[in-house]
């Protein structure tokens, strides 16, 4: 066709000369006519296609969610789409020919002119945010995107894209107000509120935190908890930190040092911040309980973390057929699509989207074609493991096609969720506080209250608490002061008040409240925040403390003891009048320096006293107690019993204050010295008595031995020998008492060892056919039990050596002493492996004096006798030890 259109017709310059020439000329004219008709048809088809495309793009232009317009170089509106006309609440014809700047709020026109100058001074697109003045409604926040274009004559044109960002601005303002509201609450709470991340770094710290630790907001943000607290306090808190990071809330008390050196006692609460099953960090709430250490707590609030602001995301534009087939895809950034544009074309929503989303989209297509109106819908998609939220506007384009404009609203949705989470975090913190937190309207009406406050009012719900005026809960005598405090706070001041509260069921409580104003966006006081604590128990404790102090002072005065109170860091001390008079001094004769005590302590006693004092100051002893001498005014030495206790330490454990008493024990010391002298005299006398008794018994034993050596009768010699052994057993006991220097108890094991060894040697002599084996535990008994045990061993050992080995056989005699039940029960055994006891032997019926004596000794001990059945003889006596 291109060749036929460019071919020139061959018209002759002169008329045809013949019929053949005429026919040839006619043929060429027919051919040219046919070609012209074909070209006209092709042009008509092209014109129709251009009209269709132009209609599609006109629809896209007019129904786009973004306003479009063209301006002359002078800023006059040349073209306006329907969206911009709708935004300005005017007809499109009314806008054309007007200066665009007339629709811009006066305060924002400088931004517009600056953008235009930058745009015309270069060829780069420009953007700015400003407000348009609508014809009926208030200002509209928009984002202008501008670029330079050329008109048909080469003149400069401005192309503007105007996006409505009012929703984003409203969200930003709501977030700002919520953030300021939360920050005002946190900064006005009478305590320390912070948020710490899982790696123990500061995410937020309120004004109280900053002032207590002397840190600026910039220093606090990101600071590690160990740096803030110091190594010692950080190590003490480690168990609680590990527990809260494991998801367990913690509650404990700590003493912290302020930046100016002052200390305070705090109730510390760690509350885990869990999200998706993981601990993201924790809220730290520290309530100052210095004056209410018995259980009162203060409110600490933490501001929740804020979400990211919404960002404008370019829209996606799709052209679909009635059956949903995608004809065109327009995306400023193809990366925003979850598949490439080529994969979307000629496919339907059911091929690309989840069934529910595709079904909603097809219903919107049908509704738009049927009604001719724009349809809107929202949906969510899971893209790359993340949920994305979208808004879609479907507009009909002709009878069979639709234009779909999709906007990603994920940022706005996430912002909404973050705002709800922030409010939930704040509400959780307030509801977890043990003190009453409430909001009061300017008219004094209760707006909101946490669970602790409802419990104080004895109300089951907020509605029940609101059923009667807030002022009715206040004791009648305190209502005027309560109302005056509310009026002062509404005037912008902060204040506090102590008052009596009466609950719904009549329970009365002593309360302390702190009130602070909360301001709106215009800086006006819109409501009152109050934090109220129940100080009933503290009041009772203070009264009990006063009574206790009175009783303690009465007891001190009545005991006659002197009181001292030592300010350790400053070296100052208070000495009571009794402390001074105990040493003979008048009130004004002793100063308040700690050296007043030191210089009066006896030089020999002072080093030991100072060691005891320092040990208690260092925490090595639970209390201080020491006896020493002090010089009185008359230069006489007075014995003093000093007792004391450190009652206050700083955060590092250093003693700050120590209180104690002095008791005059001079009389007791003199009595003790007299008693010691008497005891020494008694010990000397007892040693002399035991020594003489031992000597007399040895003399008697010697006389019996001489008498036995003179007698020729075997029975007489045997009897005298037995008596000599018994006397020897008693002499050995007295010798043991004399040598040990102890006159009330004796080590039975050592005594029996010495006795058995000497008795065995006296009976056996140098013969080696019989051996002695001793197994004797150490056990302390009184002399009343030691004597019968010694005689018992002597009789049984003599009996074994006389009768068990009479035929010269070899063997062994064993003496055992076993201590049982911690030494409270004793078992004494004498056994041999000799001839054994006669058949039918019964101890009680024995005619032998020695065995009768054995029976009597066992009865004297209160013991039990067991006689073993051969081979050999076995005597076992069990009895209870009699110990002092």
C-alpha positions, 0 to 999 in steps of 0.5 A, spaced: 500 500 500 505 504 501 508 503 494 501 505 491 500 511 495 507 514 493 506 512 485 504 518 481 498 517 476 501 517 469 496 523 466 498 525 459 500 532 457 496 531 451 489 528 449 489 521 447 490 520 439 487 514 439 481 509 442 487 505 445 490 511 448 483 513 451 482 506 454 489 505 457 488 512 460 481 510 463 484 503 466 489 507 469 484 512 472 480 506 475 486 503 478 487 510 481 480 510 484 481 503 487 487 505 490 484 511 493 478 507 496 483 502 499 487 508 502 481 511 505 478 505 508 485 504 511 485 511 514 478 510 517 480 504 520 486 508 523 481 513 525 477 509 529 482 505 533 485 512 535 478 514 537 478 508 541 485 509 544 483 516 545 477 514 549 480 509 553 486 514 555 480 519 556 477 515 561 484 513 565 485 521 565 478 523 568 477 517 573 484 516 576 484 517 583 489 523 582 488 529 580 491 531 573 492 538 570 496 542 565 498 549 566 501 555 562 507 558 563 503 563 567 500 558 571 493 558 568 489 552 568 489 549 561 486 542 562 483 539 568 481 532 569 474 530 573 478 528 579 481 535 580 475 538 579 471 534 584 477 535 589 476 543 588 468 542 589 468 546 582 466 544 575 471 543 570 469 549 565 469 553 571 476 552 573 479 553 566 482 559 565 483 561 572 490 561 575 492 555 579 495 559 585 488 562 587 486 555 589 492 554 594 492 556 601 495 563 602 500 560 607 502 555 602 503 559 596 510 560 597 512 553 596 508 553 590 512 559 587 518 556 589 517 549 586 515 552 579 521 557 579 525 550 580 521 547 575 522 552 570 529 553 572 531 546 570 528 540 567 527 535 573 520 534 576 519 537 582 514 535 588 511 538 594 506 538 599 501 543 600 493 545 602 488 547 596 482 551 598 476 547 596 470 551 594 465 549 600 469 545 604 475 546 608 483 546 606 485 539 602 492 536 603 495 534 597 502 532 594 504 536 587 508 532 582 510 537 577 514 536 570 515 541 564 512 539 557 512 543 551 505 545 547 504 544 539 508 551 538 514 549 543 512 553 549 513 551 556 507 547 559 507 545 566 504 538 568 501 537 575 499 530 578 495 532 585 494 526 590 490 527 596 494 526 602 488 528 607 488 521 610 495 520 611 496 527 614 490 526 619 493 519 621 500 523 622 496 528 626 493 523 630 499 519 631 503 526 633 497 527 638 497 520 641 505 521 642 504 527 645 498 525 650 502 519 652 509 523 653 505 528 657 502 522 661 509 519 662 512 525 664 507 527 669 507 521 672 511 521 679 516 516 677 521 513 672 518 509 666 522 506 661 522 501 655 528 497 654 530 492 648 531 485 649 539 487 648 538 491 654 538 498 651 534 504 652 528 505 647 524 510 651 525 514 658 521 519 661 523 525 664 523 522 671 528 517 669 532 523 665 532 527 672 534 521 677 540 519 673 542 526 670 542 524 663 539 528 657 534 524 652 539 524 647 544 520 652 539 516 655 536 513 648 540 507 646 544 507 653 545 500 655 542 498 662 549 496 665 552 503 664 546 506 667 546 502 673 553 501 674 556 494 675 554 492 682 546 494 681 546 491 674 549 484 677 544 484 683 538 485 677 541 479 673 536 474 675 530 479 674 532 481 667 533 474 665 526 472 668 523 478 664 526 476 658 523 469 658 516 472 659 515 473 666 513 479 669 518 481 675 516 485 682 522 487 687 525 493 691 531 496 690 535 502 693 538 507 687 542 513 688 540 520 685 545 524 681 546 529 686 548 523 691 541 522 694 538 515 695 531 513 694 527 506 695 524 504 689 518 498 687 521 496 681 516 492 676 519 489 669 513 487 664 515 483 658 513 486 651 511 480 647 509 480 640 508 474 636 511 469 641 517 473 642 519 478 647 521 484 644 523 488 650 520 490 657 517 496 660 521 498 667 516 502 672 520 504 678 515 507 684 519 511 689 517 508 696 522 512 700 516 514 705 512 508 704 516 502 705 511 498 708 508 497 701 505 503 697 507 504 690 507 509 685 505 509 678 510 509 672 507 509 665 511 507 659 510 510 652 509 505 647 513 504 641 510 508 635 509 505 628 512 508 622 509 514 618 505 512 612 509 513 605 505 514 599 506 509 594 505 509 586 498 506 584 497 500 579 493 501 573 489 495 570 485 495 564 480 489 564 475 486 559 468 484 562 470 477 563 476 479 567 482 478 562 487 483 563 489 488 557 493 493 559 498 494 566 501 500 568 506 500 574 511 506 575 515 501 579 514 494 576 517 491 583 511 493 586 507 487 582 508 480 585 509 478 578 512 481 571 507 485 567 508 480 561 505 474 566 499 478 567 496 480 560 491 476 557 490 472 564 484 473 569 484 475 576 482 467 578 489 465 575 493 470 579 489 472 585 486 468 591 479 465 590 476 470 595 479 476 592 478 474 585 471 473 586 470 480 590 474 483 584 469 480 579 463 482 583 466 489 583 467 489 575 459 486 574 457 492 579 461 497 575 458 495 568 451 495 570 451 501 574 456 505 571 459 508 577 465 507 581 466 501 585 471 500 591 473 494 595 479 493 600 483 486 600 489 483 603 494 479 599 500 475 602 506 477 598 513 474 599 511 472 606 508 478 608 501 481 608 499 487 604 493 491 604 490 494 598 484 499 596 481 498 589 477 503 585 473 500 579 470 504 573 467 502 567 470 504 560 465 503 555 461 497 554 465 492 555 472 494 559 474 497 566 479 501 569 482 498 575 486 503 580 489 499 585 493 503 591 497 499 596 495 501 603 499 497 607 503 503 611 496 506 613 494 499 615 500 498 619 500 505 622 492 504 624 495 497 627 501 500 631 496 506 634 491 501 636 497 497 639 500 503 642 493 505 646 493 497 648 500 498 651 498 504 655 492 501 657 495 495 659 501 499 663 495 503 667 491 497 668 497 493 671 499 499 676 497 498 683 495 505 684 489 509 682 490 513 675 484 517 672 482 522 667 477 528 670 473 532 665 473 540 666 467 539 669 469 535 674 466 528 671 470 522 671 472 520 664 476 513 665 479 510 671 484 503 672 482 497 675 486 499 682 482 505 682 475 502 681 477 497 687 478 503 692 471 506 690 468 499 691 465 499 684 465 493 680 465 497 673 467 504 670 459 505 669 458 503 676 463 508 679 460 514 674 453 513 677 454 518 682 458 524 682 466 524 683 466 529 689 461 524 692 466 519 694 470 525 697 469 526 705 465 532 706 470 536 710 475 535 704 471 537 698 472 544 698 480 543 697 479 537 692 474 542 688 480 547 689 485 543 686 481 541 680 480 548 679 488 550 679 490 544 675 485 546 670 488 553 670 495 549 668 498 548 675 500 541 678 498 540 685 497 535 690 492 533 696 491 529 702 484 527 703 479 522 706 475 517 701 469 513 702 467 507 698 460 505 695 460 500 701 462 505 706 470 503 707 474 509 708 481 510 706 486 515 707 489 518 700 494 522 697 493 525 690 497 528 685 494 532 679 497 534 672 493 538 666 493 534 660 493 539 653 490 538 647 493 540 640 492 547 641 495 547 648 489 548 652 487 544 658 482 539 656 482 534 662 486 532 668 490 526 670 491 524 677 495 519 680 492 517 687 495 512 692 492 509 698 496 511 704 491 508 709 497 503 711 502 508 711 498 512 716 497 506 721 504 505 720 506 512 722 502 512 728 505 505 730 512 507 729 510 513 734 508 509 739 514 504 738 518 510 739 515 512 745 515 505 748 523 504 746 525 511 749 521 509 755 525 502 756 531 506 754 530 511 760 528 505 765 534 501 763 539 506 766 543 505 759 546 511 756 544 512 748 549 514 743 547 515 735 553 516 730 553 520 724 559 515 721 561 519 714 561 526 718 564 523 725 559 526 729 555 523 735 549 524 739 551 522 747 545 522 751 545 525 758 545 518 761 551 516 757 555 522 760 552 522 767 555 514 767 562 517 766 561 523 771 560 528 766 554 534 766 550 535 759 555 541 757 562 537 759 561 532 753 561 535 745 558 531 739 565 529 736 566 521 735 573 522 738 569 524 745 568 517 746 575 514 743 579 518 747 576 515 754 577 508 752 582 504 756 589 504 751 589 496 752 582 495 750 582 500 744 585 496 738 580 490 740 574 495 740 576 499 734 576 492 730 569 490 733 566 496 730 570 496 724 567 489 723 560 491 724 561 497 719 563 493 714 557 488 714 562 482 717 557 481 723 550 482 724 551 487 730 556 490 735 557 488 742 563 489 746 566 490 753 571 495 755 573 500 760 572 507 760 575 513 764 570 517 768 571 524 770 574 522 777 580 518 773 577 511 775 576 506 770 569 504 769 567 497 765 562 498 759 558 493 755 557 497 748 552 494 744 550 497 737 547 496 730 548 500 723 541 502 721 542 506 715 547 504 709 548 507 702 547 504 695 554 501 696 553 498 702 557 503 706 555 505 713 551 512 714 548 511 721 550 507 727 546 507 734 547 503 740 547 503 748 552 503 754 551 499 760 555 500 766 557 493 768 563 495 773 559 491 779 558 485 774 565 485 773 567 485 780 563 479 782 565 475 776 573 476 778 570 474 785 567 468 782 573 466 778 578 467 784 573 462 788 573 457 782 580 457 782 581 456 790 575 450 789 579 447 783 586 447 787 582 444 793 579 438 789 585 436 786 588 436 793 583 431 795 583 427 789 591 426 790 590 424 797 584 419 796 589 416 790 595 416 795 591 413 800 588 408 796 595 406 794 597 405 801 591 400 802 593 396 796 600 396 798 598 393 805 593 388 802 599 386 797 603 385 804 598 381 807 597 377 802 604 375 801 604 373 808 598 369 808 599 361 806 592 360 805 590 360 797 583 363 798 586 368 803 591 370 798 586 370 792 581 374 796 586 379 798 588 380 791 581 381 788 580 386 793 587 390 791 584 390 784 578 393 786 582 398 790 586 399 784 580 401 779 578 406 784 585 409 785 586 409 777 579 413 777 582 418 782 589 419 778 585 420 772 581 426 775 587 429 778 591 429 772 586 432 767 584 437 772 576 436 770 573 434 776 566 433 774 566 428 768 571 423 765 573 420 758 571 413 760 574 410 754 581 413 756 580 411 763 578 404 761 584 403 757 589 405 763 585 400 768 584 394 763 592 395 761 594 395 768 589 390 771 591 385 765 599 386 766 598 384 774 594 378 772 598 375 766 605 378 768 610 376 763 606 370 760 604 371 753 599 365 752 593 370 752 593 377 749 589 383 750 585 387 745 582 394 746 576 397 742 574 403 746 570 409 743 571 416 747 565 418 751 564 423 757 561 420 763 560 423 770 564 420 776 558 416 779 558 412 772 565 412 771 567 408 778 562 402 777 564 401 770 571 401 772 569 396 777 565 392 772 571 391 767 576 389 773 571 384 775 569 381 768 577 381 766 579 378 773 574 372 772 576 371 764 584 371 766 582 366 772 578 361 769 578 362 761 585 359 760 586 355 767 589 349 763 594 354 760 591 354 753 592 360 749 587 366 747 584 373 747 580 377 752 577 383 748 574 389 752 570 394 748 566 400 749 561 403 743 558 410 743 551 410 740 546 415 738 551 421 739 554 418 745 547 418 749 547 410 749 553 406 751 555 399 750 560 395 755 563 388 753 568 384 756 569 377 752 574 371 751 575 365 747 577 361 752 573 355 756 566 359 756 561 359 762 559 353 766 552 349 763 546 352 766 550 359 769 545 364 771 549 370 774 543 372 779 544 365 782 552 365 782 555 364 789 562 368 787 563 375 790 566 378 784 560 376 780 555 378 785 558 385 785 558 385 777 550 384 778 550 389 783 554 394 779 549 393 773 543 395 777 547 401 779 548 403 772 541 402 770 543 397 765 541 391 761 546 385 761 546 380 756 551 373 756 552 370 750 552 363 748 559 360 747 564 359 745 568 363 750 564 368 755 561 374 753 558 379 757 555 386 754 552 391 758 548 397 755 546 403 759 544 411 758 550 415 759 550 420 764 553 427 762 553 434 765 
